[in-house]
Structures are given as structure tokens and as C-alpha cells.
């Protein structure tokens, strides 16, 4: 059963301590099961209309490539087959992009870190992990 559930792990990453924990957890599971991993990051953009109109990315491109490369290295060092991808989505739509990409990859499980927002913060800011957990059509493993 372990090999079936963890044969194709899809790991959504951001620049947080919880994301790093999710990567460590996924590396251990993939190594144990002989699975493979897809590291996935969503670059959120903000569209502004009116004065100063345009599309603005909320992260620097160099930061994203460094983040993804750092996480990929963890899997490579563990001897786990790994690929990576970065996609763009509008602010607040990262969860949908994660779920769609996991479906396209036919991932057996989505692994994601939870920033541990309180109830009020999660309500105001929204929690990507919470949305993925409740909307995904496949198992989700949340690292805290």
C-alpha cells in the first residue's frame, strides 16, 4: 500500500519553514516507497486597473528559481527522481492551480506545508493549504 500511495508525490512549495518540512517529509516518503516527486511553485500575480495599471508579480524571479532549486536539491541528495515546475496564477488562485497541476500529473498525493494561520488570519488572508485540503480530488498530506 505504501508504494501505491506515495509513488507519485506532488509537492507544492513556497518560501516558508512549513514548506521545507513538507519537502523533508516528501523526500523521506519517496525514498521509502521508491516514488518520484514533482516540485511545484505558483507565482501569484496582482492585476491593477486604473492609475498604475498592469500586472505585478509578487516575487522576484531570482527568488523563485533559487527556492525551487533549493527544494529540488533535497530530493536529488536523497536519490529521489524529481522534476519541477513554476506556474503563474492570479492572487488568491494558487490552490486551484496546485490542484489542476496535480491532476495533470496524475499525482497520487499532494504534499503541502501549512503556515499555521489562526482562524481569523486564515479567514482574512485565505489559506492555500486549507483550500487544497478541502478542494482536492486526491489525498493531501499537510506538514506543520
C-alpha positions as CSV (number, residue, x, y, z in Angstrom):
1,X,0.0,0.0,0.0
2,X,2.8,2.4,0.8
3,X,4.3,2.2,-2.7
4,X,0.9,2.9,-4.3
5,X,0.0,5.9,-2.2
6,X,3.4,7.5,-2.4
7,X,4.6,6.5,-5.9
8,X,4.0,9.9,-7.5
9,X,4.2,12.8,-4.9
10,X,3.3,16.3,-5.9
11,X,5.0,18.8,-3.5
12,X,3.7,22.4,-3.5
13,X,6.4,24.8,-2.2
14,X,6.7,28.4,-1.1
15,X,9.3,30.2,0.9
16,X,8.3,29.0,4.4
17,X,9.6,26.8,7.1
18,X,6.5,24.6,6.8
19,X,7.2,24.2,3.1
20,X,10.7,23.0,4.0
21,X,9.1,20.5,6.4
22,X,6.8,19.3,3.6
23,X,9.8,18.7,1.3
24,X,11.7,16.7,4.0
25,X,8.6,14.6,4.6
26,X,8.0,14.0,0.9
27,X,11.7,13.1,0.4
28,X,11.5,10.5,3.2
29,X,8.3,9.0,1.9
30,X,9.5,8.9,-1.7
31,X,12.8,7.3,-0.7
32,X,10.9,4.7,1.4
33,X,8.4,3.9,-1.3
34,X,10.7,4.2,-4.3
35,X,8.5,7.0,-5.6
36,X,9.1,10.1,-7.7
37,X,8.4,13.8,-6.9
38,X,7.2,16.9,-8.8
39,X,8.2,20.1,-7.0
40,X,5.7,22.8,-7.9
41,X,5.5,26.5,-7.2
42,X,2.9,29.1,-8.0
43,X,3.9,32.7,-8.7
44,X,1.0,34.8,-7.8
45,X,0.3,38.0,-9.8
46,X,-1.8,41.0,-9.0
47,X,-3.7,42.8,-11.7
48,X,-4.1,46.5,-11.1
49,X,-6.6,48.6,-13.1
50,X,-6.7,52.4,-13.2
51,X,-3.7,54.5,-12.3
52,X,-0.6,52.4,-12.3
53,X,-2.4,49.6,-14.2
54,X,-0.6,46.5,-15.0
55,X,0.2,43.0,-13.8
56,X,2.7,42.7,-11.0
57,X,4.4,39.6,-9.8
58,X,4.6,39.3,-6.0
59,X,8.0,37.6,-6.0
60,X,11.3,38.3,-7.7
61,X,12.1,35.8,-10.5
62,X,15.5,35.1,-8.9
63,X,14.0,34.3,-5.6
64,X,11.6,31.7,-7.2
65,X,14.4,30.0,-9.2
66,X,16.5,29.8,-6.0
67,X,13.6,28.5,-4.0
68,X,12.8,25.7,-6.5
69,X,16.4,24.8,-7.0
70,X,16.9,24.5,-3.2
71,X,14.0,22.2,-2.8
72,X,14.9,20.1,-5.9
73,X,18.4,19.6,-4.4
74,X,16.9,18.0,-1.3
75,X,15.3,15.2,-3.4
76,X,18.4,14.8,-5.6
77,X,20.6,14.4,-2.5
78,X,18.1,11.7,-1.2
79,X,18.4,9.9,-4.6
80,X,14.7,10.5,-5.4
81,X,13.7,11.1,-9.1
82,X,12.5,14.7,-9.2
83,X,11.1,17.3,-11.7
84,X,10.0,20.8,-11.1
85,X,7.6,23.4,-12.5
86,X,6.7,27.0,-11.8
87,X,3.3,28.4,-13.0
88,X,1.6,31.8,-12.7
89,X,-1.8,32.5,-11.2
90,X,-3.8,35.5,-10.1
91,X,-3.5,36.4,-6.4
92,X,-5.8,34.1,-4.4
93,X,-5.8,31.3,-7.1
94,X,-2.8,29.3,-6.1
95,X,-4.8,26.4,-4.6
96,X,-6.8,25.9,-7.8
97,X,-3.5,25.9,-9.8
98,X,-2.0,23.4,-7.5
99,X,-5.0,21.1,-7.7
100,X,-5.1,21.4,-11.5
101,X,-1.4,20.7,-11.9
102,X,-1.6,17.7,-9.5
103,X,-4.5,16.3,-11.6
104,X,-2.5,16.8,-14.8
105,X,0.5,14.9,-13.2
106,X,-1.8,12.2,-12.0
107,X,-0.3,12.7,-8.6
108,X,-1.0,10.0,-6.0
109,X,-0.8,12.6,-3.2
110,X,-0.3,16.3,-2.8
111,X,2.2,17.4,-0.1
112,X,2.0,20.9,1.2
113,X,3.1,22.9,4.2
114,X,0.6,24.8,6.4
115,X,1.7,28.2,7.7
116,X,-0.5,27.6,10.8
117,X,-2.6,30.8,10.4
118,X,-5.1,31.3,13.1
119,X,-8.8,31.2,12.3
120,X,-9.1,35.0,11.8
121,X,-5.9,35.2,9.7
122,X,-7.0,32.3,7.6
123,X,-10.4,33.9,7.1
124,X,-8.9,37.3,6.1
125,X,-5.9,36.1,4.1
126,X,-7.1,32.7,3.0
127,X,-5.0,29.6,3.4
128,X,-3.7,27.9,0.3
129,X,-3.2,24.6,2.3
130,X,-6.8,24.8,3.6
131,X,-8.2,25.3,0.2
132,X,-6.1,22.5,-1.3
133,X,-7.1,20.2,1.5
134,X,-10.8,20.8,1.0
135,X,-11.0,21.0,-2.8
136,X,-8.5,18.4,-4.0
137,X,-9.7,15.2,-5.6
138,X,-6.8,13.1,-4.2
139,X,-5.1,12.7,-0.8
140,X,-3.4,15.7,0.7
141,X,-0.6,15.5,3.3
142,X,-0.2,18.7,5.2
143,X,3.1,19.4,7.1
144,X,3.0,21.8,10.1
